[in-house]
Amino acid sequence: MTEEHKRLAANAKKAIPLEQWGPYVSERQWGTVREDYSQNGDTWNYFPFDHANSRAYLWGEDGLAGISDYFQNLCFAISLWNGQDHILKERLFGLGNNEGNHGEDVKELYFYLDNLPTHYYMEYLYKYPQQAFPYEQLREENRGRGKNETEYEILDTGAFNDRQYFDVQVTYAKEHSTDIAIRINITNRYNKAAPITVLPLLWFYNRWSNGSNTAVPDISFVDDQTVLAQHNRIGNYYFYFQGADDALFTDNETNFEKLFGLPNNNGIFVKDAFQDAIIEGKNTEKLRSRKHGTRFAPVFKRTVNAGETISLYCRLTNQSTAHPFDDGFMQLFDKRRAEADAFYKAIFPRGVNPGMAKVQRQALAGLLWSKQYYHYDVERWLSVSDGITPIVPSRLTGRNSDWTHLKNQDIISMPDKWEYPWYAAWDQSFQCISMAVVDPVFAKNQLLLLMREWFTKPDGQLPSYEWNFSDVNPPVQAWAAMEIYEIEKKMKGKGDIDFLKKVFNKLTINFTWWINRKDLKGDNIFEGGFLGLDNIGVFNRSYHDKGEIQLEQADGTSWMGIYALNMMDIALEIAVVDPSFEDMVTKFFEHFVLIAEALNDHVLWNEEDQFFYDVLCMRDAPPQPLKIRSIVGLTSLYAVNIMTRDVFEKLPDFKKRFSWFKNYRLKNDLFWPNEEKGDGEEMLMSLVQRDRLKALLTRLLDESEFLSEGGIRALSKYHEAHPYSVTINGEVHSIQYDPGDSTSDMFGGNSNWRGPVWIPINFIIIQSIRRLGKFYHDSFLMEYPTGSGNKMNLFHISTELSRRVISLFQKDKDGNRPIYGEYNWFFNLPENQDLILFYEYFNGDSGRGLGASHQTGWSALVAELISELADKE
């Protein structure tokens, strides 16, 4: 057992399996719903980037390479100045939703290099231009571009030409849970010396201004290398630093005078005081002489020679020490790094090549870095002013007003701490699968967190995401629970039945919500709505006139069939050791049969096209299939269950009721789902029968339709030459294949399900085809690719699909990675050739990464695909 595994075992015994300190500081708090107190819900404009350096947050903190305790009382991050910028670099810059030609987008280069589940070792790399940061250039260029043009990125500005930048690498190594060593390495990649100012920031989250905590904490001067941070909840912490040129104090308070022309509560001692002192030389002596505050920074002014690396050291600990930077401190970084190496060597299969091992490790590092303190009390947010904008009655009936029960204050694994610094129900499920590889206990708790009473609505609905908690994500939680269960069972030799019971009990309520709320006709055809797929359709599937227009969804119905089958799987696993769950096996099996009947016998299946389509039902008009070849029509492939004979032997009551139900339906010419017997003692249950499975796979594996070099596209390439349109109440709605950035404004314009490759969908498809392959063996062959004449069994096809997805991150014969496209010139530089980004989605033609650049919330699944591929080989 590695040292990290020992620490994880100790954490697993806690009521809440969290490390007290971790990377819990967001990359972006401005422009979030929580900080929006506007009267019209204009989130991005109400709290823009330009306010962030000067305005205290109400619901959390952000910073560069930041850490905090798990209630975010005390925070640490870095601040930088290159001698050129008009502001300190305290947080990552990006465009708000109204500024980018494809919605919000971070415009920085930063990388999560390494992390451990307990955060005893963490590495973060930020690339800082030595020229003035091109803030306005990025805004203006993107604002002037249209939807059909690519985004203007930081590498397009010339700011990184000739390697004129610093690599700023922040490394954290813990001595123990509350003693953290900090190293800041600054490397000058340019061929000339360059100046840089570094401010390691220590500050308290401002709870005192909003009345939730009246005791004001304090950071006070001890000596020229020490300050003492005192807080009534976390006690005392000593912050040590060495070789500083200055030490400044201020408060984490809004600069009302600068932003709103109002007097400041604390005079000059405001959040942006360090910025004014460093850049403009304002009030430096006053900040230096104050000797206490709620925001502190030592100041390091350095000139770094060409190619040189300099190191700055700090230490944050709750214990006083006379020698904070002794030999043990310096050796700690190497010690913890060696422990990280041992941990990942233990969990990765031996067959993974070194290049792919680096991809895996950075994928999981990003996942671990993306843990964030998330605080949102909807009731309080709706009813209390932020001290800037008065309360108006319209807020009480505005965004999320029917979610007043939601009171979140937790450490949550985020999809992307800049672009998506908030959780989403199905993102969370995908993240938990990847997380289970490194920390199954945390993964289980994260999945269960969504189902707790301070998250889930009393009627059973799971919260979607903070922009609209009432939108509906696909119900993947039961599937994720079984994936996590199997991962842990493989690791430990025993599965956690108690975890499955907790999940099952909670999800039974959620399943009932779906049955009652999303099946308006009671015919097992589900509407679903949004389903996380944003602009996959010709119009917003969440909003239409329920009286005049109803959209019956192929994917909504398929997801419910999958949900029923997953719940049956969980009940089966539990019932083997607890017979009281046997009745629930039958219940969810019968749900599955009825939903499968509705999916296959209804007009959702188009016999002419051999494909599933959504169907538009309008008053006084026949049902109209929306003939869009998308993953909506492929969702039925995900439902695959293989039952062994011994299950029936262990559950005699289920066996009896299964046989009766089957005989009754067949005797009365009623639908029975695909059921096939294997060579051995196995039985396959799936939503689609063999002939339809073959038809769907023919399209799926067709390179002129869904199959790309980098995996399965979200929309068939068929629609590149054949756009689809439908007229509703005189208005024409259209969709066409877009391999890259979105050309639609739906959902902010930064999401695109109209052609790119999405890793979570590929992951589910690959897992399902693999299961089918294990059942059919060589009795079911398909052309791969379609039309090639090359016949393969489904298991081997799943392997080839994995290879395609993994190839997005691999270097080709020229040393280029598809994800970087035209920017490979930068990533082929010696210092950058092993740096990996995990994008939100990938161009359906070229494989270039698009959307959120750090979407390790679900793109981290590539790590599991790499492991599975190594296991098979």
Sequence and secondary structure as in RCSB ss.txt:
>XXXX:A:sequence
MTEEHKRLAANAKKAIPLEQWGPYVSERQWGTVREDYSQNGDTWNYFPFDHANSRAYLWGEDGLAGISDYFQNLC
FAISLWNGQDHILKERLFGLGNNEGNHGEDVKELYFYLDNLPTHYYMEYLYKYPQQAFPYEQLREENRGRGKNET
EYEILDTGAFNDRQYFDVQVTYAKEHSTDIAIRINITNRYNKAAPITVLPLLWFYNRWSNGSNTAVPDISFVDDQ
TVLAQHNRIGNYYFYFQGADDALFTDNETNFEKLFGLPNNNGIFVKDAFQDAIIEGKNTEKLRSRKHGTRFAPVF
KRTVNAGETISLYCRLTNQSTAHPFDDGFMQLFDKRRAEADAFYKAIFPRGVNPGMAKVQRQALAGLLWSKQYYH
YDVERWLSVSDGITPIVPSRLTGRNSDWTHLKNQDIISMPDKWEYPWYAAWDQSFQCISMAVVDPVFAKNQLLLL
MREWFTKPDGQLPSYEWNFSDVNPPVQAWAAMEIYEIEKKMKGKGDIDFLKKVFNKLTINFTWWINRKDLKGDNI
FEGGFLGLDNIGVFNRSYHDKGEIQLEQADGTSWMGIYALNMMDIALEIAVVDPSFEDMVTKFFEHFVLIAEALN
DHVLWNEEDQFFYDVLCMRDAPPQPLKIRSIVGLTSLYAVNIMTRDVFEKLPDFKKRFSWFKNYRLKNDLFWPNE
EKGDGEEMLMSLVQRDRLKALLTRLLDESEFLSEGGIRALSKYHEAHPYSVTINGEVHSIQYDPGDSTSDMFGGN
SNWRGPVWIPINFIIIQSIRRLGKFYHDSFLMEYPTGSGNKMNLFHISTELSRRVISLFQKDKDGNRPIYGEYNW
FFNLPENQDLILFYEYFNGDSGRGLGASHQTGWSALVAELISELADKE
>XXXX:A:secstr
  HHHHHHHHHHTSSS   SEES SBS  TTSGGG   SS  HHHHS HHHHTTS  SS  B EEEEEETT SEE
EEEEEE SS SS B S  EE TTTSTTS EE   EEEEEE TT SEEEEEEEEESS   HHHHHHHHHT  TTS 
   GGGTTTTGGG EEEEEEEEEEEETTEEEEEEEEEE SSS EEEEEEEEEEE   TTTTS  S  EEEEEETT
EEEEEETTTEEEEEEE S SEEEEE S   HHHHHS   TTTT STTHHHIIIII  SHHHHHHH EESEEEEEE
EEEE TT EEEEEEEEESS  S TTSHHHHHHHHHHHHHHHHHHHHHS TT  HHHHHHHHHHHHHHHHTEEEEE
EEHHHHHHS  SSS   GGGGGSTTTT TT EEEEEEE SBTTTB S  HHHHHHHHHHHHHH HHHHHHHHHHT
TSTTTS TTS     TT TTS     HHHHHHHHHHHHHHHHSS  HHHHHHHHHHHHHHHHHHHHHS TTSSS 
     TT TTSSSS TT S TTTEEEE HHHHHHHHHHHHHHHHHHHHHHTT GGGHHHHHHHHHHHHHHHHHHH
HSTTEETTTTEE EEEEETTS  EEE   BGGGGGGGG EEEEEHHHHHH HHHHHHHHHHHHHHHHTT    EE
EE SSSEEEEESS HHHHHHHHHHHT TTTTEETTEEBSB THHHHS EEEEETTEEEEE   SSS    GGGG 
   SS B HHHHHHHHHHHHHHHHHHGGGSEEESSTTS  EEEHHHHHHHHHHHHHHTTS  TTS  GGGGGGHH
HHTSTTTTT   B SEE TTT  EES TB HHHHTHHHHHHHHHHHH 
